[in-house]
């Protein structure tokens, strides 16, 4: 029996009653709740009504998604849809998904008799990134430079040993990338735009960065620092880039384009993944939704193909439960933001995610980050937002200070590129091992008085210790590695308030190997909490450890516990 000792393990608490919260908490409006329900409509007896509802709520576009149980069903449905003259706008590869034009309800019933459609989804439109006036830092210390980021996260030793991400490809799914910036010259090896047009289908709009967001993100991940003599170098200056444009000049986009971009970055132009395709995907974007949203599911599908995916947690802090999709994806590395002094940024989104699952995974520098500025973009041309005082002095207007989890995510993406180059064994084990390494070694000493995992995840990125972890793994490649998260019981927001309140907890287990694991939890709340039988046969959690669970595969496993307060001190 394989054993995994998880000390003081707990996670997200979902309230099954209403209480007054003493902490900031994101309240969902009725319209948002309705949208969430309508966005994944199970096809049942009210099928026609649900389809009409989805299409009514998608009045700004004439396209909807049809989701199928598997790829075989999708292929059969594709032929039937063509036979019925349904407008097919896009056929996806990672998910059994087809985007179609406005669907006549009269067609739907015969269609479902011949095809296994399991759900209908809106082709939603979101403002996926922070507005430009909030993105640009209002103030910054001009002495801060990229060397400080490398000092904080501990990448200097890797860089000095010659590991700079060479041979690794990072796909930037964003507003486009300005390949003419000196820091990004000759780095883009593939580019394509999946920006949606007003008609709701995939277009081939110019992949240039008209906003300036994607260029800053790309430079943070892999810029060479050429325009500053290396001073503002990105995390992995040797890595190459794919410019996969999924957001428009205003930072908005549709699910259809984002999922198509994830498809492309994972499987390449030929829809068949090979060694020339990206190793890492960075998604510095996010919208409302949980782990079951299509963008989240697409991220999970990409990871299943061997791609490491780093996603920004969002900029909705200090509210709790403010991490949306695709940051809520089960297999993403979801990244919150800190200041350069290690303090958590106020804007960094907090957990739980909307699935009630652990997030963020880690935090990394994301405030006042000096990043490449695309001269011809909106940010480069907007004197009202990027005033002369906000240009980095002596840089010739090539850099600007930006803030947001949009910047912390590429810090992690660049770090992943460094580690993938330095430790080829990671390509054999898969993305889960890299994620375990980063979370297991994250430094939470910055947060000794506030180590709430709903705020900071496992802690701040600590690459030096991740290197030590992976060196030991290289010595013992057959060693199973497992992580339990988080390690603190009953964190804010304190939903558990009165006797009789019920709750659930999702406890995260990450493992590189399926098997039987022993879980032990040290709990200081035993006199006050009665833990009932769990959904996977773990009962009397405090009274009678250990209990066992069997992960279904070598991946993220959520252990759901149920409990009730029966006594209060």
N, C-alpha and C positions, 0 to 999 in steps of 0.2 A: 504493500500500500504506500502510495506516495503521500507525503505529509507536507502541509503548508500551514505554518503557524501565523495567524493574522491577529495581531494584538489590537485590542480596543477598536474593533472594526465596526463601522456603521456608515450609513449614507443617507440618501434623500428621504425625507419624511413627507408623505402626502396626507393632507388633512381630510378626514371624512366627516367634518363638522365645521361650523363657523366659529372663529374666535377672534379676538382683537389682537393684532400683531404689533409688537413694539418696535419692529424693524421695517425699513423700507421694503416694499413688496410690490411687484408688478401685478396690477389687477387687470384681468382680462374682461373686456367689455362683452356684452351679449353678441355684438356683431362679430367680434373675433371668434367667439365660441361657435357661432353659426358657421363662420367661414371654415373653421377647422373641421367641423362635422361634414360640411358639404364638400370639402376638398378631397375626401376619400370616401366616396359613397358606395357602400356595398350594394350590389345589384340583387335585390330581393323582389318581393311582390309589388313594391312601389317603385319599380325600376323606371318607368316612364316619368313619373313625378320627379324622381331624383335627377334624371338627366335634364329635364326642363329647368330644374332649380340650378344645376351647375351652369348651364348655358345662360340662364338669366343673370346669375352672379358674375358671369364672364362676359358681360355685355360690351366690354371694351375690346374684346377680341373674338374672332369667330372660330377659335380652335379649342379643342379639348383633348385630353389624354384618354386612351383606352388601355387599361392594364390587364395583362393576361397571366395565367398561372405559371407558364413556363415558355421557353423559346419555341417549342414545337407548336403550342397553341397559337403563338404569335404568327408563325409562318403560315399556318392554316388560315388564320384570320385575315392575313394580308391578302391572300388570294380571294377570299370571300368579299372583302371590302372593295377590291378592284372590280369584282364581278357585279357588285351592287352600285358601282359608280360613286362610291364615297370618296371624297377628296382626301387623299393621303398626303400629309404635309411632311412627315418625317418618321422614319422607322429607326428606333434606337437599338443598340447592341447590348449594352451592359444590363439593362432592365428589359423585361418583356413588355414593351411599351410602344404604342403608336400614337402619333399626333395626327388628328384628323380635323378637317374643317367642320363647320356647323353641321351637326348630325340630326337628320330628320327622325323624330321619335318613331315614326311609322316603320323605319328601317331597323330600329334597335331590337325589337322582339324577334323577327326572323334571324337577325344577326346573332343574337345570344343562343338561339337554338342550334346554330351551326358552329359557333365559336365560344370558347370558354373565357368570356370577359368577366373578370372578378371585381373590377371597380372602374369608376369614371372620376377624373380629376380635372380641376380647373388648371388652365395655363395662366398661373398667377403672375402679376407684375409687382415688383417690389422696388423700393429705393434701397438698394443692397449695401450702400456704404454711407458713411457720415457725410453730410453736406460739406462742400469745400470750405466754407467759412469756419466750420468747426474742426476740420481736418488740420488746417495750418495752425501751428502753435502760436498762441498769443504772445508768448515770451519765451526766451531760451537763453542759456548761457553759451555765448559763441565759442567758448573754450572747449565745450563738450564735443567730442569727436568719436569716430568709430572705434578708435583704440580703447576707449572707455567701455564700449559695449563688449568688445572682446575680453577686456579685463573682467567685467562683471560676470559673464557667462562662462569664462574659462576656456576659450578657443585658442589662446596664444600658443600653447604647446603643440597643438595639432598643426597650426600654420607654420610654426618654426621647424617642424619635422618634415615639412614639404607636402602636407595634406591640405589642399585648398579647394577640394571638390572637383578636381580634374577628372573627366570621364563620366561625371554625373550630370544628368539633365533635370532641370526644374521647370515644370510647366506653370506659368503664371496665368491664372484665369481671372481676368480683371477688365479694366477699361481699355486695354491695349498697352503696348510698350513702345517707347520712343528709342528705336535702335540707333538713332544718330547721336544720342548723348555720348560724350566721350567715355563714360564709365561702362557703357553697354555696347560699344562698337564691336562688331564681329562676334557677338555672343548669341544672337538669335539664330537658331538653326531651322526653325519651323514656325510659321505663323498662319493663323486663319481666324476669321471673324464669324461668330455665331450670334451676332446681335439681331434681335427680332425687329421686323418692320411693323408698321401699324396693322398689317393684315394678319399678323400672328404666325408667320412662317419664318424659316431660317433664311437669312440673307447673307450676301458676301460683301458686306460693308467693309470699307478700308480698315485694316487692323491697327492703324495708327492710334496713338493715345491722345484723344481730343480733350480729355479732362486733366490728366496729369497724375491721377491716382496710381494707375498700374506701373508707371515709370518709377515712382517712388518705391513701390513695393518690390519691383524687380531689382532695383539698385540695392535695397536693403538686404535682399537675399544673396545677390551674386555680383554686385557692382565691383569693378576693379579699382575704383578710386583714382582713375587716371587724371581727371580734371582737378584733383587736389593733391597730386603726388602721393597718393595712397592714404592720405589722412582720413578720408571718408569712405574707405573701402567697405564693401559689404561683407557678409559673414563667410561666404564661399566664393571668393573671386575667381576661382578656376572653373566653376560650373558653367555649363551652357544653358540656354533658355529656349523654351517654347513660348511664343506669344499667342495665347488662345484668348481672343477677345470675346467676352460674354456680357459686358456691361456697356451701355451707351455713354454719350458725352455728358450725361447728367448723373451718371452713377446708377441708373436704373436698368432693369433687365427682367426677362421672363424666365420662368422655370424651364421652358422648352429650350431656350438657348443655353442656359447653364448646364442642363443635363447633357445636351449635345456636346458642349465643350468638355465635360468630364469623360464622355464616351471617346472623344477624339484624343484627349491627352492620355488616356489609358490604353487604347487599342491602336492608335495611330491612323494614318490616312487609309490604310488597307483593311481596317477593322480586324486586324490580326496582330496581337502584341508580339514585339520582338525586342532585341537588345538595343535598338536605336530609339525606342520610345522612352518617354520620361520616367525617371525613377521616383520623383517627388512631385506632388501637385500642391500648389498653394492657392487657397481660396480665402482671400481677404474680403469677404462679403457675407451677408446674412440677412434673413428675413424671418417673419413669424413662422413658427412650426416646431415640431418635435422630431423624434427619431423615425417616425413613419411617413414624414413628408418625402416626396419624390426626390428632392435634391439630397436629402440625407441618405436615402436608400441607394442613390447613385454613387455617393461617396463610399458607402459600405461595399458596393460591388467593385469599385476601383481597387479598394484595399484587398479584396479577395483575389484580385489578379496580380498582387505583389507590389502595388504602388503605395508609397507612404503619402498620406494626405494630412497636411496641416491646415487648420481652419481657424479663423479668428472667432473669439468668443462673442464679440459684439461690444457696442459702446452704449449700452443701456443702463450702466451702473448709476447710482448705487442700488438699484432695485434688484431684489432676488427674483429667481425664476425668469431671468431676462435673456437667457441663451436660447436662440432660435435655431432654425435650420439654415445651412447644413451643419452648424456647430454641434447640434444634438445627435449627429450620426454616431452609431455605436462604435464604429471602428476608427473614427477620426482622432487625430491629436488636436484637441481643442485648447486654444491658447488665450489666456487673459493677459493683461498689460500691467507693467510696473513703470514707475519713474526710474531714472538712472541711478538713484540712490537706493533702489530696492523696495521703496514703498509702493503699495498697491495703488494704481491709478483709480481715481474716483469714478471715471467713466467706464471702467472695465466691467463687463456684464458678469453677473453672479449666477450660481446654481440655485436650485436644481435646474436642469433643462425641463422643457415642457413634457418630457416623458417620465419625469421624476427620477432621472438617472444621474449618476455622478458627472459633474462638469463644473468648471473647466478641468482639464487634466494637469496643466502646468501654467505658469506665467513667465513672461520674458519682457525685457525692456521694450516699451512701446510708446513712450511719451518723450517729446522733444528729440526725436530721432532725425539726424541730419541725413537727408535723402536727395537723390538726383532730381532736379527740376527740369521738366520738359519745356523748353523755351517757347515752343509754338502751341502749347496746350492752353486750356482755359486758365489753369493756375499760373502758368508762365506769363500770360498776357494780362491777367487781372491785377491791375495796380491797386484796386480797392482791397483785395484779399491778401495778396502777396505784396505788401508795401516794400519799398526799398529797404526799410529797417529790418524786414524779415528775411532778406537775402543774407546768406552767410558771407561775411566780409572777406574780401580777398579771393572769392571763388569765381568771380566773373559771372555771377548770376546762375551758376550751374547747380546750386543746392538750395534747399529750403528745409526748415525744421517742421516735421510733421508729427502728429500724435494720433493714436488710436490702436485698437487691437489689430487693425490692418497692418501695422508695422511690427507688432510682436509676432504675428504668425510667420512672416518671411524670415524673422530671426531664427525661428525654430526650423523652418524649411531649409534654410542655409546650413544650419547645424546638422540636420539629417544628411545633407549632401556630403559634408565633411566626414561624418561617421561612416556612411556607406562606402566612401572611397577608402577610408582607413581600415575598415573591417569588412572585407568581402564576404565573410561568413554570414553576414546579415542578409545577403541575397539568397542564401540557401534556407535560412530559417524563416524569413518573411518579416513583414512590417511589424508584427506583434512584438518581436524581440526588441526592436528599436524603441518602440513605445514603452515597453517595460523598463528598458535601460534608462530612458529619460525620466520616467516617473519615479523609479526606485531610488534614483540618485539626486532628485531635485532637492534644493536647499531651502528649508523652511525656517532657518535660524533668523532670517530677516523678520519673521512674523512670530517671534517668540511670545508676544502678547496678543497676537491675533492670527493664529494658524488655522482659522476656519477653512476647511476645504471647499466650502461653497463659494469662498472668495478667491482663494489662491491655488486650489487644486492640491497637488502634491508639493508645491513650492516653486521657487524660481529655478529656471533652467541652470544646471551645473554641469557643463560639458566635461570638465576635468575629471569629475567623479564618474561620469558616464563612460569615459575612456577606460578608467580602472575596471569598471564593471564588465565592459566588453572584452578587455584583455583577459580577464579570468574566464570569460565564456569561450574565448578562442583556445585557451589552454584545455578546457573541458567541453568540447563541442557537443557532447551527448547529454550534457547536464540540462535538465528541465528547469526553466525559470518561470516563476510565478509571482504575481503581485496581487495583494489585497488592498483595496482602497475604498474609502478613506480610513484613517487610523484614529479618528476622534469621535466619541459618542455624542450624539444629540447636539449638533451645532445650530447656530442661528440660521434661519428664523425659527424661534421657539414655538412651533405649532402645538406641542404637547403642553397643555396648560391646566386642564381640569380632570378630575377623576371621571372615567367613562369615555374620555376622548380616545378614538381609535386611530391607528396610523399604520402605514406600511413603510418599510425601508428597503431600498435596493442597494445591495452590497456588491461591489465590483470585484470580480476575479479575472485577472488576465493571466493566461498560461500559454506556453509554447507547445504543450502536449496534452492531449486528452487523457483522462484517467480518473482515478478515485483520489480525492483530496480530503484531508482532515482539517477542519476549521475549528479553531478555538478563539473565543472572544473573552477578554477581561472586561467586565462591566461593573462600574461603580454604582449603577442604578438598580441593581437587583432587588432591593427591598421595595421599590416603588413601581416596577414595571413587570407585568406578567407577559411573557412571550408565548404566543400560541403556536400551533403547528404551522409550519411553513408550507409553501406550495410545492416544495421538493423534499419533503420528508425530513426536515430539520426541526426538531421540536425541543422544548426545554433547553433553550439555547444557553442560558446561564447556569442552570442547575446541573446539567448532565453533559458537559462537553467530553469528548469531541463527537461531532456528527459528520456525516459524509455527504458529498455530492459528486455527481458525475457530469462534467462538462460535455456537451454534445460534440464539440469540436475544439480545435486548438485556436481559441479566439477569446473574445470578451464574453464573460458570463455574468449575468445579473442574478444574484440570489435575493429573492423577495421574502422578507419576513413580515409577519403580522403581529400586532400586539395591542394591549390596552392598559391604560393606567388604572390601577385599582387602589392605590394609596398615595397620598401626597404628604411630604414632610411639612 
